[in-house]
Amino acid sequence: MTNLEIAPRLRGLTFNGEKGDIVVFKESIENAEVTCAADELAEKVKPGVRSVSVEGVGGFLIGEDYDDAVNGTENAQKLTGRAAVVSNKVCVVTGGAQGFGEGIVRELIANNAIVFIADMNVDGAKALAALLNEQEGRTVAFGVAVNVADEDSVKAMMDEIVLTVGGVDLFVSNAGVLKAGSVKELSLKDFKFVTDVNYVGFFICTKFVAPVMEAMNKPTGQYYTDIVTISSKSALEGSNKNGAYAGSKFGSVGLVQSFAKELVADNTKVNTVCPGNFFDGPLWSDPDRGLFVQYLNTGKVPGAETVADVKAFYEAQVPMNRGCFPKDVTQAVMYSVEQKYETGQAIPVTGGQVMLN
Ligand SMILES: NC(=O)c1ccc[n+]([C@@H]2O[C@H](COP(=O)([O-])OP(=O)(O)OC[C@H]3O[C@@H](n4cnc5c(N)ncnc54)[C@H](O)[C@@H]3O)[C@@H](O)[C@H]2O)c1
């Protein structure tokens, strides 16, 4: 067994009824509490063990959170009940450097999670992680580079995460892109770009995170892990002059249902949250490339002459009269983690704008 296979297994073996401990790989450690061969781990490692040295592989430091594992600080909050839904669990948020992703990162950390901010904009991801670590006074966030549409990049990201903390409890597949345009005019290049990030990217991420989760969940059979993709209300209802996007999001629901049926055997639930429009986020409000500007330029809103006209048009379509916020989305993500008797579902968070049939 390699270090990449052993680390998630150790998380599984330290499962405490809610989650496993954080496991940090080191080439070598001194005075390990347990020294054994890889095939003796199940017999030797019990919850509460703080360090393990595996012959021919290396050492693993173990703790309630990252600082506890590395420095033995023992200052990690130990929450119970509803407050513990993501407490000291390892979460990954792709596209976490800005927009909905950044908001989800902040909300998960407010709920005591340890979060990998995985983004193509690695400088933004690392800057946000540094800010949040300083704010919290402990290591709660890491910035990591990824292009979700590239297999090698996703594999490298997963390897880095596994060697840093041992595995993943909640993977939020949030990175997404949008190119609006009429079916008569949209270039094939743009259509494929949207499909690659939103649809293929979700497949690639699941392909590499699912085996890690399986290795964590297997030793006890009681450990549950979650994959949640952030799709859209456009996964439930078509979107005019926005077919590439809506198609990719509809498709991701098909992947969610199929992956859910397969991964239930590993105790991994797979769900999707379908948010309404985040009008205040950069996707809509960026003054140069935001959707308000794109929709104005493509004439999607008849009669609209300014960005403000486009925004007013969209707000008026929401029964609850406002756009969706990251907090609304994170509540649905946390629900899917807390709910142990559901998988393969699409959860609308649309202010009543799109409802399930
Ligand atoms: N903003 C909305 O109104 C809205 C509504 C419903 C659903 N969504 C969905 O929410 C998710 C986030 O949207 P947003 O509005 O926050 O977007 P955004 O454009 O503000 O941010 C997207 C982030 O993803 C990163 N990213 C883009 N491509 C990537 C790739 N290939 N690999 C890794 N990172 C990549 C970007 O660097 C950026 O940090 C998307 O899946 C989107 O479809 C958004």
The ligand as a MOL file (V3000), in Angstrom:
LIG
                    3D

  0  0  0     0  0            999 V3000
M  V30 BEGIN CTAB
M  V30 COUNTS 44 48 0 0 0
M  V30 BEGIN ATOM
M  V30 1 N -24.1110 33.0630 -9.9260 0
M  V30 2 C -25.3350 32.5590 -10.1070 0
M  V30 3 O -26.3240 33.2880 -10.2220 0
M  V30 4 C -25.5240 31.0860 -10.1400 0
M  V30 5 C -26.8390 30.5810 -10.1170 0
M  V30 6 C -27.0190 29.2050 -10.1170 0
M  V30 7 C -25.9290 28.3670 -10.1400 0
M  V30 8 N -24.6690 28.8960 -10.1740 0 CHG=1
M  V30 9 C -23.5510 27.9670 -10.2080 0
M  V30 10 O -22.7530 28.1910 -9.0650 0
M  V30 11 C -21.4040 27.8840 -9.3760 0
M  V30 12 C -20.5200 29.0720 -9.0450 0
M  V30 13 O -20.9520 30.1710 -9.8110 0
M  V30 14 P -20.4300 31.6460 -9.5200 0
M  V30 15 O -21.4850 32.5550 -9.9580 0
M  V30 16 O -19.9220 31.7530 -8.1440 0 CHG=-1
M  V30 17 O -19.2050 31.7290 -10.5660 0
M  V30 18 P -17.9580 32.7380 -10.6110 0
M  V30 19 O -17.6510 32.9160 -12.0480 0
M  V30 20 O -18.1890 33.9400 -9.7630 0
M  V30 21 O -16.7770 31.9030 -9.9170 0
M  V30 22 C -16.3620 30.7010 -10.4580 0
M  V30 23 C -15.0440 30.2900 -9.8270 0
M  V30 24 O -14.6840 29.0450 -10.4350 0
M  V30 25 C -13.3410 29.1120 -10.8930 0
M  V30 26 N -13.2180 28.2510 -12.0700 0
M  V30 27 C -13.7200 28.4500 -13.3100 0
M  V30 28 N -13.3850 27.4290 -14.1170 0
M  V30 29 C -12.6770 26.5620 -13.3750 0
M  V30 30 C -12.0450 25.3150 -13.6480 0
M  V30 31 N -12.0800 24.7720 -14.8630 0
M  V30 32 N -11.4100 24.6860 -12.6400 0
M  V30 33 C -11.3430 25.2410 -11.4020 0
M  V30 34 N -11.8910 26.4230 -11.0930 0
M  V30 35 C -12.5560 27.0700 -12.0650 0
M  V30 36 C -13.0770 30.5730 -11.2030 0
M  V30 37 O -11.6960 30.8700 -11.1400 0
M  V30 38 C -13.8920 31.2640 -10.1050 0
M  V30 39 O -13.1270 31.4470 -8.9340 0
M  V30 40 C -21.3640 27.5110 -10.8630 0
M  V30 41 O -21.4070 26.1200 -11.0070 0
M  V30 42 C -22.6210 28.1470 -11.3920 0
M  V30 43 O -23.0940 27.5150 -12.5450 0
M  V30 44 C -24.4370 30.2300 -10.1700 0
M  V30 END ATOM
M  V30 BEGIN BOND
M  V30 1 1 1 2
M  V30 2 2 2 3
M  V30 3 1 2 4
M  V30 4 1 4 5
M  V30 5 2 4 44
M  V30 6 2 5 6
M  V30 7 1 6 7
M  V30 8 2 7 8
M  V30 9 1 8 9
M  V30 10 1 8 44
M  V30 11 1 9 10
M  V30 12 1 9 42
M  V30 13 1 10 11
M  V30 14 1 11 12
M  V30 15 1 11 40
M  V30 16 1 12 13
M  V30 17 1 13 14
M  V30 18 2 14 15
M  V30 19 1 14 16
M  V30 20 1 14 17
M  V30 21 1 17 18
M  V30 22 2 18 19
M  V30 23 1 18 20
M  V30 24 1 18 21
M  V30 25 1 21 22
M  V30 26 1 22 23
M  V30 27 1 23 24
M  V30 28 1 23 38
M  V30 29 1 24 25
M  V30 30 1 25 26
M  V30 31 1 25 36
M  V30 32 1 26 27
M  V30 33 1 26 35
M  V30 34 2 27 28
M  V30 35 1 28 29
M  V30 36 1 29 30
M  V30 37 2 29 35
M  V30 38 1 30 31
M  V30 39 2 30 32
M  V30 40 1 32 33
M  V30 41 2 33 34
M  V30 42 1 34 35
M  V30 43 1 36 37
M  V30 44 1 36 38
M  V30 45 1 38 39
M  V30 46 1 40 41
M  V30 47 1 40 42
M  V30 48 1 42 43
M  V30 END BOND
M  V30 END CTAB
M  END
